[in-house]
Amino acid sequence: MTIFEALRQEHEIQRDLIAKLIETEGKTEERKKIFENLKHELKIHEDAEERHFYVPLMEKDLTQEKARHSVAEHHEMDELVEQLEDTEMDASNWLKIAKELQHQLIHHLDEEEHEVFQMAGKALTEKQKTDLASSYNKEIKENR
C-alpha cells in the first residue's frame, strides 16, 4: 500500500461522516455522536498526515508550497470545529457552520487527491511511498 492509498481510505471515512452530520437535526444524540466521531477522525488524520506526509513533502522544493497550503487548510478546519463546539447544537447557525466545514473539508480532500498527490508522486520514491503508508497506518491504528 502507498501513502496515497492509505490517505484515500481515511478521506472516505471523513466524507461519509461529514455527509451524515449534515443530515442530522437539532440537539440529538445522533448529531452529538457523529460530531464526536468526526472530530476524532479529523484529529488523528491531521496529526498523522502532517507527520507522515506533509513533513516529508515540505523538505522537497517541488511540493513545499502545496504542503504548507494543505497544513494551513487543516488549521482553518480546526477553527470551524472549535466554532461548532462553542455553538449549541440546536442553534440556527450550527448547521451553517457544519456546512462550511463540509465545504472546506471536501475542497481540501479533492485538492489533496487531485493536485498534491500528483506532485508528491513525482517527489517521493516508491520506497518512501510505502514506508510512509506503513508509518501513517500505524499511527492511525494506535489512535483510533
HELIX and SHEET records of a PDB file:
HELIX    1   1 ILE A    3  GLU A   23  1                                  21    
HELIX    2   2 GLU A   29  GLU A   49  1                                  21    
HELIX    3   3 GLU A   50  TYR A   54  3                                   5    
HELIX    4   4 VAL A   55  MET A   58  1                                   4    
HELIX    5   5 ASP A   61  GLU A   85  1                                  25    
HELIX    6   6 TRP A   94  GLU A  111  1                                  18    
HELIX    7   7 GLU A  112  VAL A  116  3                                   5    
HELIX    8   8 PHE A  117  ALA A  123  1                                   7    
HELIX    9   9 GLU A  126  ASN A  143  1                                  18    
END                                                                             
